[in-house]
Amino acid sequence: MNKSEFEKHIATKHSITQKEAGNIIDIFTSSVVSALGEGNEIQLIGFGSYSVSEVAARAGRNPKTGEVIQIPAYKLPRFKVGQKLKDVVNK
């Protein structure tokens, strides 16, 4: 399901316009991105948790040349599924 299909789904389920649904999606996604960028964790009970984890620097290998390269440390956004969402998906 792409964004416009998801907008249509939300609009149909909640009796709002597709434009309003799009605005809701944009507000949610930009807020999650902003909060994670500031280092915050977001917990939506039953749905899941968004967090940022640190990935340590490590040595890697260039698959074409076999040359050893250094992969720098970076931060990785994560999503952990909540129990209610897990239960609905596995029915």
VEXLUMMI-76737 format. One line per 3 residues: number of its first residue (from 1); their letters; for each residue x, y, z of C-alpha. Coordinates in steps of 0.001 Angstrom, whole numbers, padded with zeros to 6 digits, always signed. Layout:
N
NUM) A) X/Y/Z  ...
***
This chain:
91
1) MNK) +000000/+000000/+000000  +001562/+003314/-001023  +000893/+006686/+000629
4) SEF) -002095/+007683/-001514  -003703/+004264/-001018  -003098/+004579/+002723
7) EKH) -004640/+008078/+002692  -007699/+006647/+000966  -007870/+003809/+003516
10) IAT) -007740/+006245/+006457  -010276/+008590/+004835  -012722/+005734/+004277
13) KHS) -012313/+004201/+007747  -012612/+007499/+009639  -015003/+009577/+007490
16) ITQ) -012523/+012323/+006655  -011216/+013678/+003370  -008193/+012155/+001673
19) KEA) -006391/+015507/+002035  -006977/+015516/+005805  -005688/+011944/+005976
22) GNI) -002572/+012997/+004071  -001998/+015854/+006507  -002332/+013462/+009456
25) IDI) +000226/+011090/+007925  +002621/+013983/+007197  +002291/+015340/+010748
28) FTS) +002899/+011895/+012263  +005905/+011006/+010112  +007585/+014415/+010459
31) SVV) +007047/+014308/+014232  +008591/+010832/+014504  +011573/+011895/+012377
34) SAL) +012052/+015058/+014437  +011795/+013285/+017802  +014199/+010511/+016781
37) GEG) +016591/+013098/+015357  +016653/+014748/+018791  +017499/+011380/+020387
40) NEI) +014070/+010725/+021918  +012289/+007386/+022087  +008589/+007129/+021221
43) QLI) +006422/+004481/+022888  +002906/+003918/+021589  +001464/+001284/+023923
46) GFG) +000035/-001644/+021967  +001415/-000373/+018646  +005172/-000272/+019176
49) SYS) +008253/+001730/+020065  +010514/+003864/+017902  +014101/+004308/+019099
52) VSE) +017622/+005014/+017887  +020477/+002571/+018482  +024206/+003013/+018024
55) VAA) +026046/+000770/+015565  +029762/+000530/+016331  +032481/+001143/+013756
58) RAG) +033778/-002018/+012170  +035961/-003370/+009416  +034225/-004431/+006213
61) RNP) +035281/-005749/+002856  +034711/-004315/-000628  +032971/-007180/-002475
64) KTG) +034517/-006245/-005844  +038132/-005851/-004807  +038274/-007698/-001495
67) EVI) +039922/-004608/+000001  +039386/-004100/+003744  +037545/-000839/+004452
70) QIP) +036585/+000869/+007682  +032811/+001340/+008169  +032235/+004292/+010512
73) AYK) +029884/+004185/+013512  +026337/+005369/+012860  +022900/+005615/+014432
76) LPR) +020113/+003332/+013257  +016382/+003996/+013736  +014521/+000969/+015080
79) FKV) +010896/-000068/+015495  +009837/-002722/+018011  +006321/-004074/+017480
82) GQK) +003823/-003858/+020348  +001846/-006859/+021556  -001573/-005625/+020356
85) LKD) -000253/-005100/+016802  +001434/-008520/+016895  -001830/-010152/+017984
88) VVN) -003893/-008469/+015231  -001421/-009427/+012514  -001248/-013051/+013679
91) K) -004991/-013735/+013894
***
